[in-house]
Amino acid sequence: MSDESTATATPADPAAAEQATAPTEHPPAAIGTLWLAVLALGWLALTVRSTLASLATHDHTVSVTAAAIGLPAAISAALVGGAGIGLAARRLFRAHPERPIARFSAALGAGFLTGVATAATLVLTSTAEGSRIMVLSGTVAAAATIGGAIAGIRAGAVVGAAVAASLALFLLTLLRELFTSPLLSLFGADEDPVSLLNAQRWLGLTSSLLGGVLGGLVAFGYLRRATRAGGAAPRWPAYLWAGGGAGLMLLLTEVITRVGGARLLALARAISEGDSVFQDLADQSRANAALVVFFIGAITAIIAFGRTLPSPADDTTDDENTGDENSGDESAGGAKPGEDAKVASAD
């Protein structure tokens, strides 16, 4: 009777029972969200101040051109700022991963409020013509709201890695702007317009390559630290998207710029044929830079992740050591029956 009851109590499928009793693993959460929010908000404030300074002119042509040039930078800063502040807002629900609607709503609301505050600052403090500043502020508000929506997705650590990589890319861009003249001279720029154009192209390509490598390494390091803090270990696609996150932010910035700022860009192109050519070249340059940052960043993060995986030689050595230990145990265990038999025959 006891054997039958024991057999009846044993589950028919141990794997199914283990899966039923095992706790559900969640992806790693974003870490350092408060610092990300502060840095992203600081960069957004710096970008807004720079945009307002460029718009502080009474000349219509200069004001339109300045607004068109500053639009992508303002949108990029608002997008990353909304994502960073959204990540900080979703910390309220980090202990309740089963509430995706509340988590998404908190991040989306934080991004929306960031966009509204930024747009209000632009409208109230700018002296530019009303229609231009309304287009600029509305597009920036939409970008911050989209950033908050991105922060509300389940893969919080991946979004945090993308925000951290974008902030590193912003720092690299700031350094490039501070040292533009010596860098152009380094690439062979002189009084010849052709040499200046070639130097600008090489500087842009080099900046994109360095930005991709830097973004990939920053995203990889962030995701590794987030994994150590808790959560299921992410697979290689998570590192791919995290490494290319800064490039994805730039690509999304380009989409928002061309859709939301289409009217402002059309006004800038209508000034003259030269302005139209300049805007076309600027659009192409930004798109190419975003693609380079995405692919180089993704490849860099994947390579860094691959370096952390155990090599096949290590796996083979571990298997051999395990086999030797098992064979030693079997030989030691097999000697006992023989010894018992000898003792029995002696008796």
N, C-alpha and C positions, 0 to 999 in steps of 0.2 A: 504493500500500500504506500509506503514512504517513497519508493522509487517512482511509482506512478504519479504521485502528487508532485514530486520534484520535477519530473519530465513535463507535467502539465504546466508548472509555473514558469518553465524556461521558455522564452519567446521563440517563435518559429524562425524569425529573421533577425539575427543579432544586429546586422548592419542597419536595418530599418529602426530598430529600437534605439541604437546609438545615435542615429540621425535625429530621432524624435526628442531624445533627452539632451542633445548638445545645444548649447546656447547659440543664438543667431549672431554671427560676426558682422560687424559694421565696418565700413571703410574708415581709415584714420581721419580724425577731425583736424581742422586747421589750428595751427599753433601761432602764438604771438600776434593774435588778431588785433589787440589794442595798439601795438606798435605799427602794424600794417595800416590801420585806420589813421593813426596820427601822421605817419609819413605820407600816405596818399592824400590826406586832407591838406597837409602842408604844401605838397607839390601843386595841388589844385589851386590853392590860394596864390601861390607864386605865379602860376600860369594866368590866372584871372587878372592879377595886378599887371603883368606884362602886356596882356591883351588890352586892358584899359589905357595903358600908357601909349600903345601904338595907335589907339583910336582917338587920342586927344589931339585932334587937328580939325581945323575948320575947312580944309580943302576937301572937296567931294571926292576927287579922283584918288587922292592919297588915302582917304578914310576907307573907301571901298576896297582898294588893294590890300591895305593893312588888315581889314576884317577877313578877307578871303585867305590871306596868308596865315593869320592866327587861328582860323577856324579849326583845322585838323589838330593842332596842339591842344586847344581848349577842349575839344571833344575827347581826345585821348586821355587827358588828365581827369575829365569828368567821369569817363567810363571806368578807369582804374579807381578813382576816388569813391564812386558808388559801390564798386565791388569790395573795396577795403572796408568801408563803413558798414556795408551789408554783412560782411563776415563777423565784424564785432557785434552787430545786433543779434545774429543767430546764436551767439554764445549763450543767450538766455535759455535756449532750448537744447543745449548740448547734452543734458542729462535725460532728454526725452527724444531719442532718435526715431521713435515710432510716430512722431507728430510732424510729418513732412509739410502739411499745409501751414501749420503755425510757423515752422522754420522758414518756409518760403515767404510767407506774408511779412515776417519781421524783416528779412533781408530786403524784400521789395520796397517796403515802407521806408526803410532807412535810405535806400538809394533814391527814392522819390523825394524825400525831404532834402537830401543833399542837392539834388537837381534844382528844386524850387529855391533853396537858399542861394545857390550859385546864380541862377537866372535873375533873382531879385537884386542881387549885388550888381550884376551887369547893367540892369535896366536903371537902377536908382543912381548909380555913380558915373555912368557914361554920358558924355556930351555928344555922342555921335547921333546921326539922323535916326529917327524912330524905327523905320522899317528894317534897317540893317541890324540894329541892336536887338530887335525883336526876333529876327531870324537866328541870330547868333545865340541869344539866351535860350530860345525854345529848343534849338538843337542840342545845346549843352545839357539842358534839363532832361531831354529824352535819353541822352547818352548815360547820364548818371542813373536814371531809372533802370535802363537795361543792365548796367553794371550791378545794381542791387539784385535784379532778377537772376543774374549769373551766380551771384554769391549764395542764392537760396537753393541751388541744386544739391544733390546728396553727396557728391564727391567734394567735400569742403576742403580737404587738404590739397587737391589738385588746383582748385581755384586760388587757394592761398599761395601755392607755388607760382601760379601765373601772375598774381599781384606782386609778389616779391621780385620775380624776374622783370616785370614791367618797371618797377621802381629802380632796379639796377640799370635798366636800359635808359630811364630818364636821367640818371646820374651821368651815364656815359655821354648822353646827348648834351647835357649841360657843360661837361668838360670840353666837348668838341666845339661848342659855341664860344667858349671862353678862349680857346686857342686856335681859332679858325685861321687867322693870318699866318702864324708859323707853320701850321699843318699844310696849308695850301702851298707855301714856299717849299716845304719838304717834298711835296709831290710835283714840283717843277713849275709852279705858277709864276708868271712874270707879267710884263705889261701887254703881252700878246693875248688877245681875247681867246684864241684857240687853246693856248697853253692853260689859261685860267679855267676854261670849260673842261679840259681833260683832267686837270687837277681836282676839280670839284667832283667829277665822276669817280675818280680813284678814291677820293676821300669818302664819298658816300658808300662805295662798295666796301671799303675797309671798315668803316663804322658799322655797316650792317653785319659783316662777318664777325667782328669782335662782339657786337651786341648779341648775335645768336649764340656764340660760345659762352659769353657771360651769362645770358639768360638761361641756357641749358644747365650750366653748373649750379647756378643759384637755385633753380627749380629742383634739381636733383638733391642738393643738400637739404633743402626745405622739406621735401617729401620724405627723405630718409629720417630726419629728426621727428617729423610728425608720426611716422610709423613706429619709432621707438617709444613715443609717448603713449601709444595705445591704438588698438584697431587691427583689423586684418591686414596682413602684408599685401600691398598692391602688386599687381602683375605689370609686365612691361608696357602694355598700352597706357597705363596711368602715367608712367614716366615719359612716354612719348608725348601725350597731350600736355603734361606739365611743362616739359622742356620747350615745346612749341607754343606755350600759353602766351608769352609776350608777343609773338608773331600773330597769333590769333586775335589778340587785342588790337594790334595795329590793322589787321585786315578788317575787323569789325568797325574800327574807327573810320577806315576808308569808305565802307558802305554807308555809315551814318552821315559822313561828310557829303557824299555825292547825292544822297537821297534828301536828307534834311536841309543841307545847305545849297541845294541846286539853284535856288533863286539868287543867292548871294554870289555864287560862282559865275552865274550867267551875267550878272552886272559887272563883275570884274573882267570877264572876257569881252564885254561889249565896249570897253573903254578904248581899246585900240587893237590892231592886229598883233602887235608885239605882246600885249598883255594876254591875248588869247593863246599865243604860242607858249608863253611862260606858264600859264595855268595848265596847259596840256602836258608840258614837260614835268611840272610839279606833281600832277596826278600820277603820271607814269613812274616817276622816281619813288613816290611814296608806296605805290603798289609793289614795285620790285623790291624795295627795302623790306616791306612786311613779309613777302614770300621768302626772302633770304633769311630773315630772322627766324621765321617759323621752321624751315627745314633744317637749318644749321643748329638751332636750339634743340629740336627734337632728336636729331642724330647725336648731338653731344650728350644729352640726357640718357639715351639708350646705350651709348658706349660706356658711360660712367656706371650705369646699372649693370651692364654685362661684366664689368671689372669686379663687381662685388659677388658674382656667382661663383660657386666652387668649380674648379676645373675637372675634366673627366679623369685626369690622373689621380686627383685626390679622392674621387669616388671609388676608383679601382683599388687604391691602397686601402681605403676603409673596408671595402668588401673582402679583400684578401685577409686583413687582420681579423675581421669577424669570422671568416671561414676557418682560420687557424685556431681561434679560440673555441669554436664549436667542435672542431676535430679533436682538440686536446681534451675537451670535456667528455666527448664520446669515448675516447681511448681510456680515460681515467675511469669512466663509469663502466666500461666493458670489462675491466680487470677484476671487478669485484665478484662477479659470479664464479669465475675460475678459482679465485682464492677461496671462496666459500665451498666449492666442490672439493678442493684439496683438503680443507679442514674436515669436511664430512667423511672423506675416504680414510683419513688418518684415524678418526674416531671409530 
